[in-house]
Amino acid sequence: MSTQPKVSVCMLAYNHEKYVRQAVESVLMQKVDFPYEIVIGEDCSTDQTAEILRDLAKKNPDVIRLRCNKKNLGMQKNGLMTLNECCCEYIACLEADDYWTDDLKLQKQIDFLESHPEYSACFHNGKIVAISGEVIREQYRPSPHAKTVCGFGDLARRNFVLTASIIYRRSMVLPLPEWIRLHPVGDWPMHLIASLRGPIRYLPEVMSAYRMGGTFSSQNSFARVKIVDEGYSVMINNFDLEQSNILKKARRWNRRKTGCDFYRRGYQAILMHDGRLAASYLREAFRWYPALLGRFLRDKDLFHNMKTIFFFRSNNREVNR
């Protein structure tokens, strides 16, 4: 076996004391016929994350390269610094609150990429777990008909790649453009950049766990869709004209879908006589898909129910004074 690492596992850590040991140990358990390294950017945590990582690095000095920032840099800057320190032929990603579940994950993905040099990256299925570790969904992509070869157009519509599942060819994703610092979700434009240099393969096996409750997933639904839309704006302004047009079309589709999703939730809230919740959802529905306002006004029963809810709420306020 060569002593030169073939894979850099890029890990970002910030206030992950409850999960970081599990994340690192899920990498250390990998059974491979090649050496790898774990490159960790610890972003000046306020809990015991740095101490846990120093202990792990001390026990595994040939595998773990740990950088502890003296001040908090933020996810984007820390992420780019850590990525740039990954010098191997392949780069795997793993957030410090997620973990790998298959001890042959690295071997399987590298075997695929080694035998298919035309691919820029590959990713796999994963399960979704709660903060407690309880399984929420056994499969992130449960459909047996999920597309196995993905390109720019597929990823423009939605970021369906779990961070813990992706492995890139370093030469097909780095160096990253400066504008990526402006993007609120750093891995999505990376997938798109890689897809321009070669197709991305999906492997249906479940080999990692994504923990709900991280920086993005802990946001409420209103905040998440705003972040995604902001991401579209950054990418549309920085990709070439052909890709920007694809992204514009995808953003229109996403805005319509978002509006319809919120409209459906607002409708359900009306049926439950929850006027406050209904108003919140409908306001967002009309924001993202303004054509729905006309539909709402034409739906006499729905509009009447909404007015009735607010009429009784107003009367109740007057009675309680």
HELIX and SHEET records of a PDB file:
HELIX    1   1 VAL A   20  LEU A   28  1                                   9    
HELIX    2   2 THR A   49  LYS A   59  1                                  11    
HELIX    3   3 MET A   75  ASN A   84  1                                  10    
HELIX    4   4 LYS A  105  SER A  115  1                                  11    
HELIX    5   5 PHE A  152  ARG A  157  1                                   6    
HELIX    6   6 THR A  163  SER A  165  5                                   3    
HELIX    7   7 ARG A  170  MET A  172  5                                   3    
HELIX    8   8 GLU A  178  LEU A  182  5                                   5    
HELIX    9   9 ASP A  187  SER A  195  1                                   9    
HELIX   10  10 SER A  221  ILE A  236  1                                  16    
HELIX   11  11 LEU A  241  LEU A  271  1                                  31    
HELIX   12  12 GLY A  275  TRP A  288  1                                  14    
HELIX   13  13 ALA A  291  ARG A  298  1                                   8    
HELIX   14  14 LYS A  300  ASN A  320  1                                  21    
SHEET    1   A 7 ILE A  64  CYS A  68  0                                        
SHEET    2   A 7 TYR A  36  GLU A  42  1                                        
SHEET    3   A 7 VAL A   7  ALA A  13  1                                        
SHEET    4   A 7 TYR A  90  CYS A  93  1                                        
SHEET    5   A 7 ILE A 167  ARG A 169 -1                                        
SHEET    6   A 7 ALA A 121  VAL A 129 -1                                        
SHEET    7   A 7 VAL A 135  ARG A 137 -1                                        
SHEET    1   B 8 ILE A  64  CYS A  68  0                                        
SHEET    2   B 8 TYR A  36  GLU A  42  1                                        
SHEET    3   B 8 VAL A   7  ALA A  13  1                                        
SHEET    4   B 8 TYR A  90  CYS A  93  1                                        
SHEET    5   B 8 ILE A 167  ARG A 169 -1                                        
SHEET    6   B 8 ALA A 121  VAL A 129 -1                                        
SHEET    7   B 8 ILE A 200  ARG A 211  1                                        
SHEET    8   B 8 TYR A  99  TRP A 100 -1                                        
SHEET    1   C 8 ILE A  64  CYS A  68  0                                        
SHEET    2   C 8 TYR A  36  GLU A  42  1                                        
SHEET    3   C 8 VAL A   7  ALA A  13  1                                        
SHEET    4   C 8 TYR A  90  CYS A  93  1                                        
SHEET    5   C 8 ILE A 167  ARG A 169 -1                                        
SHEET    6   C 8 ALA A 121  VAL A 129 -1                                        
SHEET    7   C 8 ILE A 200  ARG A 211  1                                        
SHEET    8   C 8 VAL A 149  CYS A 150 -1                                        
END                                                                             
